[in-house]
Amino acid sequence: MAASFGKITVGIYVEIKRSDGRIHQAMVTSLNEENDSVTVEWIENGDTKGKEIDLESIFSLNPDVAPEEEVILSPVTPPPPTPSATKVNKIPKNRRTIAPVRNEAPSRDNRVGSTRARTTQQQYQQQQQQQQPEPSPPPPAPQPAQPTQNQTAQQLQNARRKSNCVKEVEKLQEKRERRRLQQQELREKRAQEVDTTVPNYEILQMIREFRASLDYRPLTTADLIEEHRICVCVRKRPLNKKELSVKDLDVITIPSKDVVMVHEPKQKVDLTRFLENQTFRFDFAFDESATNEMVYRFTARPLVETIFERGMATCFAYGQTGSGKTHTMGGDFSGKNQDCSKGIYALAARDVFLMLKKPNYKKLDLQVYATFFEIYSGKVFDLLNRKAKLRVLEDGKQQVQVVGLQEREVRCTEDVLKLIEVGNSCRTSGQTSANAHSSRSHAVFQIILRRKGKMHGKFSLIDLAGNERGADTSSADRQTRLEGAEINKSLLALKECIRALGRNKPHTPFRASKLTQVLRDSFIGENSRTCMIATISPGMASCENTLNTLRYANRVKEFGICPSDIPFSQGGGNRSELSPTHEVKELTVDPNAVVESSSRPNIHAVSQLDLMDEEWDNSNSPQRDDLKLLCERNEEEVSPQLFTFHEAVSQLVEMEEQVLEDHRMVFQESIRWLEEEKVLMDMTEEVDYDVDAYSSQLEQILDQRIDILVELRDKVRSFRSALQEEEQASKQINPKRPRAL
């Protein structure tokens, strides 16, 4: 038997302590050397019970069976007699407080063994007391040390009584403390690596850790240029000086040639911050190092050959104000000066003139013309003719004609650059919540090929207005509301027209906005190709506008995204944990909710529009039909109140055009009336003029004038009522519309 078990043998009875505090005797049935414990059994309520107890607990209650080395006292620091007396007296005291169990009474032999054990224990205590020297009176100085020795002895005694469960709990606590210390050291180490002066350095560290798990494969000039009928790509610009000055974070990552990731900061209920990594896929994705030349190579350059094959090509730049649309289309900026030679306008013109020199196209004898106009608040202005206002009409063949638009013949790239500089100098701009100098209009630059006066092909390059302007539909300023409504409507119509082009739908809602109406010929026909460049800002402050831009671009072509599209590096962790993919889903609108919201009584918008429809016979207007179709296809983005507002704005624009046209006609008629009245006045100068003829002609002139003026007055009154209807409809718009996921 091992020496560590002392005098414990199988079959003897020892004192044990139960978990509820009771102390009674039990018989040792086995000795467990592997974990220094013994197994004991006892009879309780007629049943045999047992448990495993460690040796320290046994020796603390039965010191007479402890090994020799456990009971030898140290000659240097003899323990005081108080703890020993406490240990001896504690067991009988506990016995007196425990109620005796009837079936737990031991047999006669057990009682003899117990008496023998107690006798041996008392003899041992007497020997210990005899061996101790007589205590001398303690000096006054060391007096405070006595409680310390007592406490140390008490702690040693309590430590011996700890069970295995308590030890395991203590081990878990120690591990937890060590882990906390390691995490604290790791946080301090990371804080040293990150600039803590950055307002959102925790988010910055999370973004860095996520990017470290990616395997970057960006787009290069060696990649294959794939041709698409509809090409949708995204371009990220670098942080500008303003964003760097406020230490804004870059929350956009482009890990591969067709994937864009947005690290959107979020906050839990317990104020814990985390990242929601949303992933989008497009045809091409350009990071901040991409130049205009590289963007042009993959986007607009493949479209140049289309116009030489009697096709129509369009290239759009879409995005938030300040995200780089005008930089991409127009050229690099150096302060307020723009280098137009490095924009897509000039690069496309350069390739057009290069292809004209090819033998197969040179024999066609093509002439190159250019136009440059803008669409602002539903009106078209010629940027090459002192911003003259133009009219958009449909001819008998249902071809859209921009009446009065000037086409300038260009013979080289330098001629094109001069026209671009002239047009950019008078383009409409204004202030928005995102930018102090925002483009409030859609700028359309067209390169037209003509052969013997007939159109051979056309390339339209469009710098769209900032998409954040479309949210200003509930502004107190009517002009701002109309701007926002027209931009919002034109962007929705543009998206639907491009989708109809890609799906070969029989009907394209091009009449829903002036932009799509002007570009109608670019959305029909099998030989039409379109490219959209969505420009995004990388700053965390622009995160919401960036997500809106990416969602819009995704809806144009509706790409799918799966976890395998994200290029994680080997050993980068679980993909689903690091980057939950963002899927674009069509939101379903509850028909009951739509009916309920649309059936709410609108006191000011019920009768007047219907009356104007009946009066002006516009109930079956193609513009209204396309607008209704447009809103039905975008129910998740256009609430019933917003649809009513768009109807009011469309009606207002139509009425404004008709009032202006009628007023112009009245003005011209007034000149004719003045000439006729002058003839009548000259007639009265004669001595024997015909009074009957004079009076009848004057009455006829006055009747015509009265009829025309009354008709114009009625239309002006209806127009003023429409202005009030628009204002009331704008107040009904719900500012928090459900946005597309």
FENUR-V945855 format. One record per helix or strand. SS is the DSSP state (alpha for helix, beta for strand). FROM is the first residue (numbers start at 0). LEN is the number of residues. If there is no record, write none. Layout:
# FENUR-V945855
SS,FROM,LEN
SS,FROM,LEN
This chain:
# FENUR-V945855
alpha,2,3
beta,12,5
beta,22,10
beta,36,8
beta,46,8
alpha,54,7
alpha,62,3
alpha,67,4
alpha,80,17
alpha,101,3
alpha,107,24
alpha,140,20
alpha,163,30
alpha,200,12
beta,213,1
beta,216,1
beta,229,7
alpha,240,5
beta,249,1
beta,251,5
beta,258,9
beta,272,9
beta,283,3
alpha,291,7
alpha,300,8
beta,311,8
alpha,324,6
beta,331,3
beta,336,3
alpha,339,3
alpha,343,13
alpha,358,4
beta,366,10
beta,378,4
beta,387,7
beta,399,4
beta,407,2
alpha,412,13
beta,428,2
beta,437,2
beta,441,10
beta,453,10
alpha,466,5
alpha,477,26
alpha,509,3
alpha,513,5
alpha,519,3
beta,527,9
beta,538,1
alpha,539,18
alpha,562,3
beta,567,1
alpha,574,4
alpha,590,8
alpha,606,10
alpha,621,12
alpha,639,45
alpha,690,41
